[in-house]
Amino acid sequence: MRALQVSIEGRVVGIYASPDQAPFWAVIGNIPHDYMRGSIMLNTPTESWQWQLPDMQEGECVEFCLTEADPESVSPPHYVRRHAIEEIADGESEKDNEGRGENEVT
């Protein structure tokens, strides 16, 4: 399966993909201003998935590599949110996922 492999300072921190090969994206920001934080996210017609990357310190190098991976090597998502039936029918965007626990499926 196609997957996104993320490395920080040459150490692989995760391999990210969805079983149905939905498109995914990476977001990195320096919101706390003294380190960077990143997420990998994807949406399927029925779910939203998110992985939290380890915090990155000043001077560290992050690398993204599109690769082929075995399903067993893919990192499980930290958050999974099932879209409400109304959202699926209406095509609405994802609602706020704030306050959800790690690895929590809603």
C-alpha positions in Angstrom: 0.0 0.0 0.0 1.1 3.6 -0.6 2.2 5.3 2.7 3.8 8.4 4.0 7.0 7.6 6.0 8.1 10.4 8.4 11.6 10.6 9.9 13.0 13.1 12.4 16.8 13.4 12.5 17.0 10.3 10.4 14.9 8.1 12.8 11.6 6.8 11.4 8.8 8.0 13.7 5.9 6.5 11.8 4.4 5.1 8.6 1.0 6.5 7.8 -1.7 5.2 5.4 -5.4 4.3 5.3 -6.6 0.9 4.4 -8.7 2.3 1.5 -5.9 4.5 0.2 -7.7 7.8 1.0 -5.6 11.0 0.3 -3.7 12.3 3.3 -1.8 15.5 4.2 0.8 16.8 6.7 0.6 20.0 8.8 3.6 21.4 10.7 3.5 24.6 12.8 5.5 26.4 15.4 2.5 27.3 17.4 4.3 27.1 20.8 7.1 29.2 19.3 10.0 27.2 20.8 9.3 23.9 19.0 7.3 22.5 16.1 4.4 20.2 16.3 2.9 18.3 13.4 0.0 16.1 12.4 -0.8 13.7 9.5 -4.5 13.7 8.6 -6.9 12.0 6.2 -10.6 11.8 5.4 -12.5 9.0 4.0 -16.2 9.3 3.1 -17.1 7.9 6.5 -14.2 8.8 8.9 -11.5 11.3 9.7 -8.1 10.0 10.9 -5.3 11.9 12.7 -1.8 11.0 13.8 0.2 13.4 16.1 3.9 13.6 15.3 6.5 13.8 18.1 7.5 17.4 18.9 10.4 18.7 16.8 13.1 20.9 18.4 15.1 23.7 16.9 17.6 22.5 14.3 16.0 19.1 13.8 15.3 17.9 10.3 12.0 16.3 9.4 11.7 14.2 6.2 8.6 13.0 4.4 8.9 10.1 2.0 6.1 8.5 -0.1 6.8 4.8 0.1 5.2 1.3 -0.3 4.5 -0.4 3.1 3.0 -3.6 4.4 -0.3 -3.0 6.2 1.3 -4.5 9.4 3.9 -1.7 9.4 1.4 1.2 9.3 1.1 3.2 12.5 -2.4 3.1 14.0 -4.1 6.5 14.1 -4.2 8.5 17.4 -7.7 9.7 16.6 -10.5 8.4 14.5 -13.8 10.2 14.1 -16.7 8.6 12.3 -18.8 11.1 10.3 -22.4 11.4 11.4 -24.9 10.0 8.9 -26.1 13.6 8.2 -22.6 14.7 7.4 -22.1 11.9 5.0 -25.4 12.6 3.3 -24.9 16.4 3.2 -21.1 16.3 2.5 -20.5 18.5 5.5 -16.9 19.1 6.7 -15.5 17.5 9.9 -16.7 19.0 13.2 -14.4 19.9 16.1 -12.5 16.9 17.5 -11.1 18.8 20.5 -11.0 17.0 23.8 -10.9 13.5 22.3 -8.5 11.0 24.0 -5.6 9.3 22.4 -6.6 6.4 20.2 -10.2 7.1 20.9 -12.7 6.1 18.3 -15.9 8.2 18.2 
